[in-house]
Structure formats: structure tokens, C-alpha cells
């Protein structure tokens, strides 16, 4: 196993169910839990210091994450189409004025969707997961764009 420069073994005690959920969420997003934890700690230290030194971006990891997000999004979309509710849910989200660019109003739209959706909540939960994945995919695409355009300008 290859370690990143400047890192070493450390012991952190975490509530086991929380750790298991963290690892599962990382796997769903094609992230390495230890790398993600380092990023979280790095960001938190900078926040506490009042600085904003960005965590170094791993280009290959971003590409892998992007690909994983696309696969997961396609899978959820196919499931919702198979249930015959995808178009209805998209229409409901659009009627509730979801911001399709940044998804900045996602929480509000989701709350309103649960109040208005007359179908099964299972389908709505799948759709919300889809929206969350699309939001995260957009964030990765922005990072990829930054990396790729910086490489071109250097």
C-alpha cells in the first residue's frame, strides 16, 4: 500500500455505526475513506485557523469519482424509468423551481416534493438520491474543469 507523502499512521476513535456509514458513503462515491478523512481534517484545520488553503486535488481520483457518479446516476434513472415515475418526478422538481445548475435550493425542493408527491415514498427517496448524486457530480465536474484548464494554461 502506497502512502501519500507527509502522512503516517494515526489512531482516531469513531463511533462504529458512524464509521461504517462513512465508509459506505465513501464507497458509493468511489472515495477512499482515509483520503476523505484527511481532506475533512485539512479543511477543518483551515476553517479553525481562518484560512482556506485548498486540499491538493488528485486528478485520477476525480476522474474515477466522476465515472462512478455517472454509473450510479444512470442506474437510478433506469430504475425510476422502469417504475414509470422518472418523468413525473422531474416535472414535479421543475414545477417547484429546482435550480438545475447548482441545486442550491435542493433541501427546500425535496421538502416540498415530499409534501406534494402522491406516489410511493420509496420512489421519491430514489429520486432524491439521484438529485444529490447529480449535485455532487456537478461539483466534481467543476473541479475537473479547474484542473484541466489550469493544466492547459501552464
mmCIF file of the C-alpha atoms, coordinates in Angstrom:
data_MODEL
# 
_entry.id   MODEL 
# 
loop_
_atom_site.group_PDB 
_atom_site.id 
_atom_site.type_symbol 
_atom_site.label_atom_id 
_atom_site.label_alt_id 
_atom_site.label_comp_id 
_atom_site.label_asym_id 
_atom_site.label_entity_id 
_atom_site.label_seq_id 
_atom_site.pdbx_PDB_ins_code 
_atom_site.Cartn_x 
_atom_site.Cartn_y 
_atom_site.Cartn_z 
_atom_site.occupancy 
_atom_site.B_iso_or_equiv 
_atom_site.pdbx_formal_charge 
_atom_site.auth_seq_id 
_atom_site.auth_comp_id 
_atom_site.auth_asym_id 
_atom_site.auth_atom_id 
_atom_site.pdbx_PDB_model_num 
ATOM 1   C CA . UNK A 1 1   ? 0.000   0.000  0.000   1.00 0.00 ? 1   UNK A CA 1 
ATOM 2   C CA . UNK A 1 2   ? 1.354   3.402  -1.019  1.00 0.00 ? 2   UNK A CA 1 
ATOM 3   C CA . UNK A 1 3   ? 1.160   6.260  1.452   1.00 0.00 ? 3   UNK A CA 1 
ATOM 4   C CA . UNK A 1 4   ? 0.873   9.888  0.485   1.00 0.00 ? 4   UNK A CA 1 
ATOM 5   C CA . UNK A 1 5   ? 3.949   11.988 1.342   1.00 0.00 ? 5   UNK A CA 1 
ATOM 6   C CA . UNK A 1 6   ? 3.876   13.548 4.786   1.00 0.00 ? 6   UNK A CA 1 
ATOM 7   C CA . UNK A 1 7   ? 1.331   11.091 6.189   1.00 0.00 ? 7   UNK A CA 1 
ATOM 8   C CA . UNK A 1 8   ? 1.734   8.497  8.893   1.00 0.00 ? 8   UNK A CA 1 
ATOM 9   C CA . UNK A 1 9   ? -0.409  6.140  10.908  1.00 0.00 ? 9   UNK A CA 1 
ATOM 10  C CA . UNK A 1 10  ? -2.665  7.799  13.453  1.00 0.00 ? 10  UNK A CA 1 
ATOM 11  C CA . UNK A 1 11  ? -5.353  6.396  15.667  1.00 0.00 ? 11  UNK A CA 1 
ATOM 12  C CA . UNK A 1 12  ? -8.764  8.037  15.770  1.00 0.00 ? 12  UNK A CA 1 
ATOM 13  C CA . UNK A 1 13  ? -11.677 6.658  17.748  1.00 0.00 ? 13  UNK A CA 1 
ATOM 14  C CA . UNK A 1 14  ? -15.011 6.914  15.966  1.00 0.00 ? 14  UNK A CA 1 
ATOM 15  C CA . UNK A 1 15  ? -18.431 5.576  16.913  1.00 0.00 ? 15  UNK A CA 1 
ATOM 16  C CA . UNK A 1 16  ? -18.624 2.277  14.971  1.00 0.00 ? 16  UNK A CA 1 
ATOM 17  C CA . UNK A 1 17  ? -22.031 2.836  13.268  1.00 0.00 ? 17  UNK A CA 1 
ATOM 18  C CA . UNK A 1 18  ? -20.887 6.296  12.168  1.00 0.00 ? 18  UNK A CA 1 
ATOM 19  C CA . UNK A 1 19  ? -17.643 4.870  10.769  1.00 0.00 ? 19  UNK A CA 1 
ATOM 20  C CA . UNK A 1 20  ? -19.492 2.108  8.896   1.00 0.00 ? 20  UNK A CA 1 
ATOM 21  C CA . UNK A 1 21  ? -21.867 4.671  7.378   1.00 0.00 ? 21  UNK A CA 1 
ATOM 22  C CA . UNK A 1 22  ? -18.913 6.920  6.447   1.00 0.00 ? 22  UNK A CA 1 
ATOM 23  C CA . UNK A 1 23  ? -17.129 4.028  4.726   1.00 0.00 ? 23  UNK A CA 1 
ATOM 24  C CA . UNK A 1 24  ? -20.313 3.024  2.872   1.00 0.00 ? 24  UNK A CA 1 
ATOM 25  C CA . UNK A 1 25  ? -20.924 6.591  1.678   1.00 0.00 ? 25  UNK A CA 1 
ATOM 26  C CA . UNK A 1 26  ? -17.310 6.855  0.548   1.00 0.00 ? 26  UNK A CA 1 
ATOM 27  C CA . UNK A 1 27  ? -17.615 3.608  -1.409  1.00 0.00 ? 27  UNK A CA 1 
ATOM 28  C CA . UNK A 1 28  ? -20.812 4.805  -3.088  1.00 0.00 ? 28  UNK A CA 1 
ATOM 29  C CA . UNK A 1 29  ? -18.926 7.902  -4.217  1.00 0.00 ? 29  UNK A CA 1 
ATOM 30  C CA . UNK A 1 30  ? -15.791 5.964  -5.199  1.00 0.00 ? 30  UNK A CA 1 
ATOM 31  C CA . UNK A 1 31  ? -13.766 7.719  -2.468  1.00 0.00 ? 31  UNK A CA 1 
ATOM 32  C CA . UNK A 1 32  ? -11.087 6.242  -0.248  1.00 0.00 ? 32  UNK A CA 1 
ATOM 33  C CA . UNK A 1 33  ? -12.184 6.715  3.409   1.00 0.00 ? 33  UNK A CA 1 
ATOM 34  C CA . UNK A 1 34  ? -8.681  7.522  4.690   1.00 0.00 ? 34  UNK A CA 1 
ATOM 35  C CA . UNK A 1 35  ? -8.081  10.089 1.944   1.00 0.00 ? 35  UNK A CA 1 
ATOM 36  C CA . UNK A 1 36  ? -11.514 11.636 2.560   1.00 0.00 ? 36  UNK A CA 1 
ATOM 37  C CA . UNK A 1 37  ? -10.843 11.796 6.302   1.00 0.00 ? 37  UNK A CA 1 
ATOM 38  C CA . UNK A 1 38  ? -7.518  13.579 5.664   1.00 0.00 ? 38  UNK A CA 1 
ATOM 39  C CA . UNK A 1 39  ? -9.364  16.059 3.439   1.00 0.00 ? 39  UNK A CA 1 
ATOM 40  C CA . UNK A 1 40  ? -12.028 16.694 6.110   1.00 0.00 ? 40  UNK A CA 1 
ATOM 41  C CA . UNK A 1 41  ? -9.373  17.257 8.792   1.00 0.00 ? 41  UNK A CA 1 
ATOM 42  C CA . UNK A 1 42  ? -7.346  19.514 6.458   1.00 0.00 ? 42  UNK A CA 1 
ATOM 43  C CA . UNK A 1 43  ? -10.431 21.611 5.660   1.00 0.00 ? 43  UNK A CA 1 
ATOM 44  C CA . UNK A 1 44  ? -11.465 21.809 9.330   1.00 0.00 ? 44  UNK A CA 1 
ATOM 45  C CA . UNK A 1 45  ? -7.996  22.918 10.465  1.00 0.00 ? 45  UNK A CA 1 
ATOM 46  C CA . UNK A 1 46  ? -8.029  25.678 7.847   1.00 0.00 ? 46  UNK A CA 1 
ATOM 47  C CA . UNK A 1 47  ? -11.524 26.701 8.914   1.00 0.00 ? 47  UNK A CA 1 
ATOM 48  C CA . UNK A 1 48  ? -10.444 26.909 12.561  1.00 0.00 ? 48  UNK A CA 1 
ATOM 49  C CA . UNK A 1 49  ? -7.354  28.941 11.568  1.00 0.00 ? 49  UNK A CA 1 
ATOM 50  C CA . UNK A 1 50  ? -9.467  31.203 9.384   1.00 0.00 ? 50  UNK A CA 1 
ATOM 51  C CA . UNK A 1 51  ? -7.550  30.298 6.225   1.00 0.00 ? 51  UNK A CA 1 
ATOM 52  C CA . UNK A 1 52  ? -8.589  28.497 3.103   1.00 0.00 ? 52  UNK A CA 1 
ATOM 53  C CA . UNK A 1 53  ? -5.684  26.503 1.705   1.00 0.00 ? 53  UNK A CA 1 
ATOM 54  C CA . UNK A 1 54  ? -7.289  24.080 -0.728  1.00 0.00 ? 54  UNK A CA 1 
ATOM 55  C CA . UNK A 1 55  ? -6.643  20.384 -0.285  1.00 0.00 ? 55  UNK A CA 1 
ATOM 56  C CA . UNK A 1 56  ? -4.491  19.073 -3.131  1.00 0.00 ? 56  UNK A CA 1 
ATOM 57  C CA . UNK A 1 57  ? -6.651  17.575 -5.872  1.00 0.00 ? 57  UNK A CA 1 
ATOM 58  C CA . UNK A 1 58  ? -5.865  14.113 -7.192  1.00 0.00 ? 58  UNK A CA 1 
ATOM 59  C CA . UNK A 1 59  ? -6.751  14.250 -10.893 1.00 0.00 ? 59  UNK A CA 1 
ATOM 60  C CA . UNK A 1 60  ? -7.025  10.479 -11.378 1.00 0.00 ? 60  UNK A CA 1 
ATOM 61  C CA . UNK A 1 61  ? -9.240  10.167 -8.313  1.00 0.00 ? 61  UNK A CA 1 
ATOM 62  C CA . UNK A 1 62  ? -11.525 12.916 -9.642  1.00 0.00 ? 62  UNK A CA 1 
ATOM 63  C CA . UNK A 1 63  ? -11.861 11.084 -12.957 1.00 0.00 ? 63  UNK A CA 1 
ATOM 64  C CA . UNK A 1 64  ? -12.706 7.842  -11.162 1.00 0.00 ? 64  UNK A CA 1 
ATOM 65  C CA . UNK A 1 65  ? -15.255 9.584  -8.957  1.00 0.00 ? 65  UNK A CA 1 
ATOM 66  C CA . UNK A 1 66  ? -16.843 11.255 -11.966 1.00 0.00 ? 66  UNK A CA 1 
ATOM 67  C CA . UNK A 1 67  ? -17.168 7.934  -13.763 1.00 0.00 ? 67  UNK A CA 1 
ATOM 68  C CA . UNK A 1 68  ? -18.654 6.284  -10.650 1.00 0.00 ? 68  UNK A CA 1 
ATOM 69  C CA . UNK A 1 69  ? -21.194 9.097  -10.289 1.00 0.00 ? 69  UNK A CA 1 
ATOM 70  C CA . UNK A 1 70  ? -22.267 8.709  -13.913 1.00 0.00 ? 70  UNK A CA 1 
ATOM 71  C CA . UNK A 1 71  ? -22.779 4.968  -13.450 1.00 0.00 ? 71  UNK A CA 1 
ATOM 72  C CA . UNK A 1 72  ? -24.781 5.444  -10.232 1.00 0.00 ? 72  UNK A CA 1 
ATOM 73  C CA . UNK A 1 73  ? -26.902 8.202  -11.749 1.00 0.00 ? 73  UNK A CA 1 
ATOM 74  C CA . UNK A 1 74  ? -27.674 6.071  -14.821 1.00 0.00 ? 74  UNK A CA 1 
ATOM 75  C CA . UNK A 1 75  ? -28.608 3.141  -12.595 1.00 0.00 ? 75  UNK A CA 1 
ATOM 76  C CA . UNK A 1 76  ? -31.026 5.218  -10.501 1.00 0.00 ? 76  UNK A CA 1 
ATOM 77  C CA . UNK A 1 77  ? -32.540 6.840  -13.587 1.00 0.00 ? 77  UNK A CA 1 
ATOM 78  C CA . UNK A 1 78  ? -33.142 3.422  -15.189 1.00 0.00 ? 78  UNK A CA 1 
ATOM 79  C CA . UNK A 1 79  ? -34.795 2.154  -12.008 1.00 0.00 ? 79  UNK A CA 1 
ATOM 80  C CA . UNK A 1 80  ? -37.104 5.173  -11.833 1.00 0.00 ? 80  UNK A CA 1 
ATOM 81  C CA . UNK A 1 81  ? -37.960 4.861  -15.542 1.00 0.00 ? 81  UNK A CA 1 
ATOM 82  C CA . UNK A 1 82  ? -38.709 1.169  -15.021 1.00 0.00 ? 82  UNK A CA 1 
ATOM 83  C CA . UNK A 1 83  ? -41.131 2.177  -12.257 1.00 0.00 ? 83  UNK A CA 1 
ATOM 84  C CA . UNK A 1 84  ? -42.661 4.682  -14.671 1.00 0.00 ? 84  UNK A CA 1 
ATOM 85  C CA . UNK A 1 85  ? -42.177 7.692  -12.382 1.00 0.00 ? 85  UNK A CA 1 
ATOM 86  C CA . UNK A 1 86  ? -38.996 9.388  -13.598 1.00 0.00 ? 86  UNK A CA 1 
ATOM 87  C CA . UNK A 1 87  ? -40.681 11.941 -15.869 1.00 0.00 ? 87  UNK A CA 1 
ATOM 88  C CA . UNK A 1 88  ? -43.316 12.755 -13.224 1.00 0.00 ? 88  UNK A CA 1 
ATOM 89  C CA . UNK A 1 89  ? -40.670 13.363 -10.584 1.00 0.00 ? 89  UNK A CA 1 
ATOM 90  C CA . UNK A 1 90  ? -38.582 15.530 -12.917 1.00 0.00 ? 90  UNK A CA 1 
ATOM 91  C CA . UNK A 1 91  ? -41.700 17.553 -13.743 1.00 0.00 ? 91  UNK A CA 1 
ATOM 92  C CA . UNK A 1 92  ? -42.534 17.947 -10.043 1.00 0.00 ? 92  UNK A CA 1 
ATOM 93  C CA . UNK A 1 93  ? -38.984 19.139 -9.286  1.00 0.00 ? 93  UNK A CA 1 
ATOM 94  C CA . UNK A 1 94  ? -39.138 21.589 -12.192 1.00 0.00 ? 94  UNK A CA 1 
ATOM 95  C CA . UNK A 1 95  ? -42.546 22.882 -11.075 1.00 0.00 ? 95  UNK A CA 1 
ATOM 96  C CA . UNK A 1 96  ? -41.008 23.507 -7.658  1.00 0.00 ? 96  UNK A CA 1 
ATOM 97  C CA . UNK A 1 97  ? -38.317 25.585 -9.433  1.00 0.00 ? 97  UNK A CA 1 
ATOM 98  C CA . UNK A 1 98  ? -35.301 23.409 -8.688  1.00 0.00 ? 98  UNK A CA 1 
ATOM 99  C CA . UNK A 1 99  ? -32.062 25.160 -9.555  1.00 0.00 ? 99  UNK A CA 1 
ATOM 100 C CA . UNK A 1 100 ? -30.718 22.759 -12.207 1.00 0.00 ? 100 UNK A CA 1 
ATOM 101 C CA . UNK A 1 101 ? -27.344 24.470 -12.323 1.00 0.00 ? 101 UNK A CA 1 
ATOM 102 C CA . UNK A 1 102 ? -26.152 24.440 -8.710  1.00 0.00 ? 102 UNK A CA 1 
ATOM 103 C CA . UNK A 1 103 ? -29.014 22.673 -6.897  1.00 0.00 ? 103 UNK A CA 1 
ATOM 104 C CA . UNK A 1 104 ? -28.703 25.407 -4.272  1.00 0.00 ? 104 UNK A CA 1 
ATOM 105 C CA . UNK A 1 105 ? -32.374 25.035 -3.319  1.00 0.00 ? 105 UNK A CA 1 
ATOM 106 C CA . UNK A 1 106 ? -32.332 21.230 -3.152  1.00 0.00 ? 106 UNK A CA 1 
ATOM 107 C CA . UNK A 1 107 ? -33.367 20.984 0.515   1.00 0.00 ? 107 UNK A CA 1 
ATOM 108 C CA . UNK A 1 108 ? -36.393 23.209 0.020   1.00 0.00 ? 108 UNK A CA 1 
ATOM 109 C CA . UNK A 1 109 ? -37.460 21.431 -3.159  1.00 0.00 ? 109 UNK A CA 1 
ATOM 110 C CA . UNK A 1 110 ? -37.080 17.993 -1.538  1.00 0.00 ? 110 UNK A CA 1 
ATOM 111 C CA . UNK A 1 111 ? -39.210 19.043 1.437   1.00 0.00 ? 111 UNK A CA 1 
ATOM 112 C CA . UNK A 1 112 ? -41.909 20.336 -0.902  1.00 0.00 ? 112 UNK A CA 1 
ATOM 113 C CA . UNK A 1 113 ? -41.698 17.196 -3.046  1.00 0.00 ? 113 UNK A CA 1 
ATOM 114 C CA . UNK A 1 114 ? -42.424 15.010 -0.019  1.00 0.00 ? 114 UNK A CA 1 
ATOM 115 C CA . UNK A 1 115 ? -45.442 17.192 0.740   1.00 0.00 ? 115 UNK A CA 1 
ATOM 116 C CA . UNK A 1 116 ? -46.795 17.001 -2.813  1.00 0.00 ? 116 UNK A CA 1 
ATOM 117 C CA . UNK A 1 117 ? -45.774 13.562 -4.151  1.00 0.00 ? 117 UNK A CA 1 
ATOM 118 C CA . UNK A 1 118 ? -48.725 11.187 -4.226  1.00 0.00 ? 118 UNK A CA 1 
ATOM 119 C CA . UNK A 1 119 ? -46.752 8.096  -5.239  1.00 0.00 ? 119 UNK A CA 1 
ATOM 120 C CA . UNK A 1 120 ? -44.660 5.760  -3.133  1.00 0.00 ? 120 UNK A CA 1 
ATOM 121 C CA . UNK A 1 121 ? -42.075 7.403  -0.920  1.00 0.00 ? 121 UNK A CA 1 
ATOM 122 C CA . UNK A 1 122 ? -39.580 4.712  -1.934  1.00 0.00 ? 122 UNK A CA 1 
ATOM 123 C CA . UNK A 1 123 ? -39.561 6.137  -5.461  1.00 0.00 ? 123 UNK A CA 1 
ATOM 124 C CA . UNK A 1 124 ? -39.194 9.669  -4.154  1.00 0.00 ? 124 UNK A CA 1 
ATOM 125 C CA . UNK A 1 125 ? -36.260 8.642  -1.958  1.00 0.00 ? 125 UNK A CA 1 
ATOM 126 C CA . UNK A 1 126 ? -34.571 7.145  -5.032  1.00 0.00 ? 126 UNK A CA 1 
ATOM 127 C CA . UNK A 1 127 ? -35.165 10.373 -6.941  1.00 0.00 ? 127 UNK A CA 1 
ATOM 128 C CA . UNK A 1 128 ? -33.764 12.482 -4.100  1.00 0.00 ? 128 UNK A CA 1 
ATOM 129 C CA . UNK A 1 129 ? -30.673 10.249 -4.075  1.00 0.00 ? 129 UNK A CA 1 
ATOM 130 C CA . UNK A 1 130 ? -30.405 10.834 -7.813  1.00 0.00 ? 130 UNK A CA 1 
ATOM 131 C CA . UNK A 1 131 ? -30.587 14.616 -7.355  1.00 0.00 ? 131 UNK A CA 1 
ATOM 132 C CA . UNK A 1 132 ? -27.937 14.506 -4.625  1.00 0.00 ? 132 UNK A CA 1 
ATOM 133 C CA . UNK A 1 133 ? -25.640 12.470 -6.862  1.00 0.00 ? 133 UNK A CA 1 
ATOM 134 C CA . UNK A 1 134 ? -26.148 14.903 -9.748  1.00 0.00 ? 134 UNK A CA 1 
ATOM 135 C CA . UNK A 1 135 ? -25.293 17.798 -7.424  1.00 0.00 ? 135 UNK A CA 1 
ATOM 136 C CA . UNK A 1 136 ? -22.081 16.072 -6.302  1.00 0.00 ? 136 UNK A CA 1 
ATOM 137 C CA . UNK A 1 137 ? -21.237 15.128 -9.908  1.00 0.00 ? 137 UNK A CA 1 
ATOM 138 C CA . UNK A 1 138 ? -21.509 18.790 -10.899 1.00 0.00 ? 138 UNK A CA 1 
ATOM 139 C CA . UNK A 1 139 ? -19.107 19.697 -8.101  1.00 0.00 ? 139 UNK A CA 1 
ATOM 140 C CA . UNK A 1 140 ? -16.604 17.131 -9.380  1.00 0.00 ? 140 UNK A CA 1 
ATOM 141 C CA . UNK A 1 141 ? -17.060 18.405 -12.934 1.00 0.00 ? 141 UNK A CA 1 
ATOM 142 C CA . UNK A 1 142 ? -16.212 21.900 -11.707 1.00 0.00 ? 142 UNK A CA 1 
ATOM 143 C CA . UNK A 1 143 ? -13.045 20.580 -10.041 1.00 0.00 ? 143 UNK A CA 1 
ATOM 144 C CA . UNK A 1 144 ? -12.130 18.637 -13.189 1.00 0.00 ? 144 UNK A CA 1 
ATOM 145 C CA . UNK A 1 145 ? -12.649 21.749 -15.280 1.00 0.00 ? 145 UNK A CA 1 
ATOM 146 C CA . UNK A 1 146 ? -10.420 23.746 -12.933 1.00 0.00 ? 146 UNK A CA 1 
ATOM 147 C CA . UNK A 1 147 ? -7.666  21.110 -13.085 1.00 0.00 ? 147 UNK A CA 1 
ATOM 148 C CA . UNK A 1 148 ? -7.914  20.683 -16.841 1.00 0.00 ? 148 UNK A CA 1 
ATOM 149 C CA . UNK A 1 149 ? -7.989  24.402 -17.652 1.00 0.00 ? 149 UNK A CA 1 
ATOM 150 C CA . UNK A 1 150 ? -5.076  25.075 -15.262 1.00 0.00 ? 150 UNK A CA 1 
ATOM 151 C CA . UNK A 1 151 ? -3.048  22.347 -16.946 1.00 0.00 ? 151 UNK A CA 1 
ATOM 152 C CA . UNK A 1 152 ? -3.742  23.922 -20.331 1.00 0.00 ? 152 UNK A CA 1 
ATOM 153 C CA . UNK A 1 153 ? -2.699  27.389 -19.184 1.00 0.00 ? 153 UNK A CA 1 
ATOM 154 C CA . UNK A 1 154 ? 0.619   26.232 -17.673 1.00 0.00 ? 154 UNK A CA 1 
# 
